[in-house]
Amino acid sequence: MSLRETMIRHRLVINKLRLRPHTWKEIDNFLMQESEIQEYKLSVSQRTFQRDIDDIFALYGIEIENDQSTKRYQIRSHDEQDHRYLEAFDVFSLLKMGGNRTTDVSFEKRRPQGTEHLYGLLHAIRNRVQITFQYHKFYEARSETRKVEPYALKEARNRWYLLCHDVGKQALRLFGIDRMSGLEFTKKKFTKPNELDIENIFHSSFGIILPEVGQKVEEVTLSFSSFQGKYVKSLPLHESQEIVEDNEKELVITLRIYITHDFIMELLSFGRDVKAIAPPSLAKILTDSYQSAYKQYN
């Protein structure tokens, strides 16, 4: 059995189960039909199919389970991370379909730096190994050596960040991997705190900026133009987003979120298409920013 046939079968099975759960008999019949259509040997035994399930999870992070009550195979999808695995699989399939080089798919030319560190960082996270690296802040002339205990990788706005315990500062820190260099692994192991809940840390944050000490989550009310509102509905600003009003004139939403610099910059990017209704302090921040920008041209 060739690698090509295995990859084609993986893709067929994943896309089939995304539609709805299927019994083994339905899957077997489907693969036999595809074997005739595509002229590949795609039909396999149920034992081999079980190995496929293990391989699909190992390769793509997509978990297929057999519901014993219905005797049907289905894709396990309970949270946002499961959806991201499917999204990554879609991109991978798109690249394979287009071949090694294609003009049919146009990717953004600007690419984030530091992605070469992702594999090594994930290795250190899973094996609980302290690491050292040189870190160069944007506003400083020189880099400095950091020793950290890596906890998790966090993606935000097409950039990757490392959430870790800074040994020197004795504090939880986020480091942009695009500013790292000289990554090295130490032989010292560490224990990850049991009380550390990675998802909860960012639950009420817009991006990767952690709230200041004592800062509280606030209820934010925003009014978008009807046109911009369509985009905000299709790609919510935050998981807490709720629609208060939606008509031909405006979209009004509420968020429960920390008001941080990255959130403010996101709102400013909408220009006149957004108005901060509450809290008043947020409206003042936006007003002051617009006035400051206006003064630069007068």
Secondary structure as GFF3:
##gff-version 3
##sequence-region A 1 298
A	DSSP	alpha_helix	3	19	.	.	.	ID=ss1
A	DSSP	alpha_helix	24	38	.	.	.	ID=ss2
A	DSSP	alpha_helix	46	60	.	.	.	ID=ss3
A	DSSP	beta_strand	64	67	.	.	.	ID=ss4
A	DSSP	beta_strand	72	75	.	.	.	ID=ss5
A	DSSP	alpha_helix	80	98	.	.	.	ID=ss6
A	DSSP	three_ten_helix	115	117	.	.	.	ID=ss7
A	DSSP	alpha_helix	118	127	.	.	.	ID=ss8
A	DSSP	beta_strand	129	135	.	.	.	ID=ss9
A	DSSP	beta_strand	144	156	.	.	.	ID=ss10
A	DSSP	beta_strand	159	166	.	.	.	ID=ss11
A	DSSP	beta_strand	171	176	.	.	.	ID=ss12
A	DSSP	three_ten_helix	177	179	.	.	.	ID=ss13
A	DSSP	beta_strand	180	189	.	.	.	ID=ss14
A	DSSP	alpha_helix	198	201	.	.	.	ID=ss15
A	DSSP	beta_strand	218	225	.	.	.	ID=ss16
A	DSSP	alpha_helix	226	234	.	.	.	ID=ss17
A	DSSP	beta_strand	242	246	.	.	.	ID=ss18
A	DSSP	beta_strand	250	257	.	.	.	ID=ss19
A	DSSP	alpha_helix	261	268	.	.	.	ID=ss20
A	DSSP	three_ten_helix	271	273	.	.	.	ID=ss21
A	DSSP	beta_strand	274	278	.	.	.	ID=ss22
A	DSSP	alpha_helix	280	295	.	.	.	ID=ss23
###
